[in-house]
Structures are given as C-alpha cells and as structure tokens.
Amino acid sequence: MADDIGTVSPSVTPVPRQLPPVPAHFTSRTTELEALDSAADGQGNDSVDRSPAVTVVVGPGGVGKTALAVTWAVRNADRFPEGQLYADLRGFSPETAVPPEDALGAFLRALGVPPERVPVELAEQAALFRTTTAGRRLLLVVDNAISAAQVRPLIPASSGCVVVVTSRLRLDGLHAEGARFVDMAPLPQEHAVELLTRSVGKSRVAGELSDVKKLATLCGRLPIALRVAGARLASRPKWPVARMVAELRDERVRLTKLSPVGEASLTATFDSSYSALPPHAARLYRLVSEHPGPAVEVGAAAAAVRVSDDGAEEGLQVLADASLLEETGEGSYRFHDLVRLHARALPDDERFDVVPRIADWYLHRMTRANMVVIPTRWRVSTVSARYENSPSLFATGAEALQWLDDRLPDIVAVLEETLALRHDEVTWQLSEALWELFLYRKHYQRWIRTQEIGVIAARRCADAVAESRLRCQLASAYLNLGWFEAAERECSKAVELARGAGSRHNESVALDQLGMAAQGRGEFDRAVGFFGESLVIEQELGIDRGVALRHRRIGEALLQAGRTTDAARHLNLAQRMFAEIGDVKAGARGAIALARIDARAGEITAAKRRLEHAAAVFAESGSAVYQADVLLAFAEVAEGEGDLDAARGQLTEALELVRTVGGPQLELVRTRLAALAADRDRSQPPEPLASE
C-alpha cells in the first residue's frame, strides 16, 4: 500500500532504464570521457554538503554531445543500480522546449509516483523529487538544455546521484550547483578519418585514404556530418570517396548534402542557435563570418560591425557561450567551418562592406606595430603619419613582431580576399606593411606570395611608386634566398618605375639591392658601385640612416673582397652615424662585420666584446636569423682560437634557431658543422687493429 501522498513504498519502486542506445561508430573522445569519470568520482570536489555531481557538456550543434553523454552513461550504468533517467529538453529544436515541470513529472512517474499524485506546481514537484531521490544512486542524462532554470529543478538531492547535462550554451548558472564543464570541439583529424573509415568499411576506403582525409576536412570534422557522409557512401557501394569530395567542394550545397535524411538539417540545427541570439550578437554573427582568416580578433570584429571593442567583445562572448564561436585565446575567436557557411548564407546587405573594413583595421594595427620595430623606416603608405604623435601600441619591438607573427595567417587570408575583390589600394598597403615581419622572421613562401600580391594590386592602381616599392620588397626575399638573378630582375624593373615616377627614394632602394645581388654573385667592385650610387641619393635626400646603411653595405662588400682597411673605414663611419641617430639594431649589424676584422687582426677580446653587444641587442629583437648571425661570427672567432668545441656549440645553437626558418642560412650552418665534424675525424688517430 502506498504511503502518504508524495512518497512511494520502496518495495514497489521501479528501476528506470531510460538511456538511449549507444550511437554506432562512436569514436575517440577519451579526454572528455575521462573528464566525466573524474566528475562522477567527485575528484577535486571540495563541497562539504555532498551534493550530486553535475557536469555540463558544452559544444556546437552536431559535435556529438549527446553521443558522448549517452556512451558514458551506458558504460557506467551498473554504478547506478537504482536507475538511469533520460530527458531530451529540446532546447534547440524547432518544437517548443520542454518545460522543467514536464520533464520532472516524467521523472517522478518513472520513479514510481502515481500520475495522480504528481503535483501540478513546479516547486511542489521539485520538493517531491528531492524526497523521492534522497539516499538513492541515480544517473540522469539531461539532453539539449537551453538554460540553467530548465535544469535546476531536475537535480536530485542525493550525493550518490550523477547528472550529465548537454547544451550548446555554457549555462554558467549551474556553477552554483557545483557543476563542472566539459567543452567539446570537432574531432581531431585522425579520429574524424577513423570514424569515416569505420562507417564505410576499412577495405572499401583502403586505396582512397587521401580522399577520406579531404572528406573529413570538408565535413568540418563534425560527427553529425561525418556520419551522414559515411552513411551516404555505405549505401552507395559503387561510389568512390572522391565523388563525394567533389560534391562537397561546392560551399553552396555542402550543408544540405551533410544533413541527415529524415532529421533536422544542419541548417535547421544552426538556425535554432541563431534564432536565440540577441539582435546585436546576431548581426555580429552574420558580418564577422565574412572575415576570411582563421581567427577573429576583437578589434577586427569591432571594425567589421563598426562598434566599440567592448561592444564587439561582449557580442563575441555571447556567440562563444552559444557554441557558435570557439574562444581560442584572450580576445581571439574562431568559427567552425560549417557554422561559418551557415552565417554567410544569412541575408545582410552590409556584409559586402566587411572585408575592406577588416583590411583597413589590420593596416592601421600593422603600421603601428611596424613603427615600434623600425621607427624611422620610409614608407610609401601614408597611414603612419596619423600616428607620429600617438603613444606606442606595443611596449617593445619584440612584442610588436610577435603580434604580427601570430596574426600572419589572418593577414595573408585578408590579402588574398582583398585582391580577389579588387580592393587594390588597401591590398598593396597591407603588402608593404609586412616588411618588418619578413625582415626579422623571414617566412619565405608567404613573403614572396604577399609581395607578388602587392605588385599586382599596385599595378592595377597604376601607382608606379608603390609598385616600385613592392618589387624591392619582393627582391629582398629573393636576395635572402640567394636567388640573385630573380632579385636583379625585380630591382631593374623597380629602378625603371622609380625613375619614371621621379621617386628618388625608391630608386635608391633598388640600386642598393642591385648592389646586394652583385655582392652575392661575388662581383664586389660592381656591388660597391651600386651602393655608391644609392649613397649619393640618400645624401641628396638628407636621410642619415640611409647614408649610414650604404656605408655599412660598402664596408661589408669590401671586407668580403679582402680590402680590410677600406672596409673598416666605411664600417666605422656607419657605426658613428648609427650611434648619432640612435639606431641600435643597425649598429649591431655593423658590429658583427667589425668583429670579424678585429678577429683577423688578432684582437680577439675586442671582437668578442662587439659580438656580445650585438648578441644582447638581437636577443631583444625577436629575430632568430639575426641571433644566428652573431653565433656564426662567434663560431668563426672560436675556430680562429682553435676552440672547436666552443665553435660546435655555437653552431649547434644557431642551427636550432634557424631550423624552422630555412633558406641559405640554414644550409650555411649545416655546412659549417659538417666541416667541423670532418676536421675532428681527420684529427683522430686511427683505431688500433684488433689483436689476433
């Protein structure tokens, strides 16, 4: 016989087994499963009231939150002998979300409360639920929740209970209930490939691994899309994987073709998340999707929608909380590929203005970074003039370089997009603004590609001065790589353009680089001639730094030619000028050449003193290449002293610095190390013959 209303006799209490079946081909998620284990075990739970373990699994639609929660629950069902409850709250479905009282009523009935004894009011239901679950060990999976208020009444009273909630929103309000949060992202590439392989059959795709990898990428590594792609292939045994790859390359139909048959489409899944956004976040979602780069910085988002940085940051956080963006770092966010396609398909006439706005923001930010790295550099773009009396945006040149380096993939993507959209004026200026980064960090492939883009854009603008400048910057990449013929071709064209436009400054730069190409070929007299012509122009323009740089160039060429006395005269003059204008880094470059002269004269202490000063300067510059230059000079000095172990150590350190940079410097270091190894082998006595 039942007890008083609101309780059920334990002897007749049913044991609910409501968990759905485990999804087929569930793959990976080891880290997330372990996080659920940890939460269920109460590890790190400092709560003194022994409340239930609550975990919220957060991620975008289709990422596999339900699959994870159900898989973990089924694997751990035996730990909860008094039952497992499941409720789909439909928070993001086209239908109306399930009110908590409906879900709670279903739970109470499953636990044996007669339907007529289930209270109508939510507060009374929650009180009865706490009474009914007290002291019991239950597992609850609460799927697709849209708010903490929807979940809170469903949390039992017993510390022996575990609640796993899934949501596209972070549900911060559940933190007060002691909730932990497990973030879910798309599968890693290898596991996405594994899921596809298991879905289609290992033997079926054995010879198409390359296309399977492409298919996984086109599916955005999103489990729902991977399952759909796998099912389509499995049901069409004569289709090669390449056929589906070809279909999905068309972004206009990708979301449709990756939607499950008979279920809510991927578009509908994203629509439901989008429809819940406040207007300012919805606008941000639509417009920021036009950002062509992999990462969205707060400032770029603010420029895209023309709001303050604070307004953009607040909106981006709303999108991240809704799992429509992933927060990748402080002030940096990223779209999932398929979510971006959804956002771009939403109508908004303003989206056509977004790319130039973002490009302009990057141009100004890059220019301000460059003004910290090389404050006195001459620039064709006039943007820097706006900031001559503004406080520095970055504390040091190294910090500015690091920002440029971190943002390089986004800048390159913006460049490609502005070129395609024929926003040529901002395109060539962005290309020019990459000079400081490439000078210090190289990135040869991107250096060449971005400057080629700049040349195209400047030519389309019929801006001979800009084109001349961009050809010089492209030639500099060729010079760094030792491609002297290509450098001469670009510089000769730059000289022609500069003279036609009356740009003496560009003419000087191009002549200087022609001298560097000649020096690279070993034509030292010709090199000194070009440097001398450039020096005259720099003097004519009254550019002291340019004059000093040309004296240094002449000194370095003369040193290579063996004319040490003449070289020292030019190098010392350059050093005095660099000191007067306060260009410490340019002076450090000259110090390396003077150190070599000192070492050849037997002035080892003086040589080391110069190199130690240069090393200190370049340690703060953020340039691995310049630091390696100093180490190479140190190694020369050590070899001259006969200290081969020290030379080997310095070359090994240089090798580590330039390993990721590549180019001729890497080969030079390797060659020097190989020569030292050969010298050591020759100096070793032969091994004695083994006695018979």
Secondary structure as UniProt FT lines:
FT   TURN            5..6
FT   HELIX           10..12
FT   TURN            24..25
FT   HELIX           30..41
FT   TURN            42..44
FT   STRAND          53..58
FT   TURN            61..62
FT   HELIX           65..75
FT   HELIX           77..79
FT   TURN            81..82
FT   STRAND          84..88
FT   TURN            91..92
FT   HELIX           100..110
FT   TURN            111..112
FT   HELIX           115..117
FT   HELIX           122..133
FT   TURN            134..135
FT   STRAND          139..143
FT   HELIX           148..151
FT   HELIX           152..154
FT   TURN            159..160
FT   STRAND          162..167
FT   HELIX           172..177
FT   STRAND          180..183
FT   HELIX           189..200
FT   HELIX           202..205
FT   TURN            206..207
FT   HELIX           209..218
FT   TURN            219..221
FT   HELIX           223..234
FT   TURN            237..238
FT   HELIX           241..248
FT   HELIX           251..257
FT   TURN            261..262
FT   HELIX           266..275
FT   HELIX           279..288
FT   TURN            289..290
FT   STRAND          296..297
FT   HELIX           298..305
FT   HELIX           309..321
FT   TURN            322..323
FT   STRAND          326..329
FT   TURN            330..331
FT   STRAND          332..334
FT   HELIX           337..345
FT   HELIX           349..353
FT   HELIX           354..373
FT   TURN            375..376
FT   HELIX           383..387
FT   TURN            388..389
FT   HELIX           397..420
FT   TURN            421..422
FT   HELIX           424..432
FT   TURN            433..434
FT   HELIX           435..441
FT   HELIX           444..460
FT   TURN            461..462
FT   HELIX           464..481
FT   HELIX           484..501
FT   HELIX           504..520
FT   TURN            521..522
FT   HELIX           524..541
FT   HELIX           544..560
FT   TURN            561..562
FT   HELIX           564..581
FT   HELIX           584..600
FT   TURN            601..602
FT   HELIX           604..619
FT   TURN            620..622
FT   HELIX           624..641
FT   HELIX           644..658
FT   TURN            659..661
FT   HELIX           664..683
//
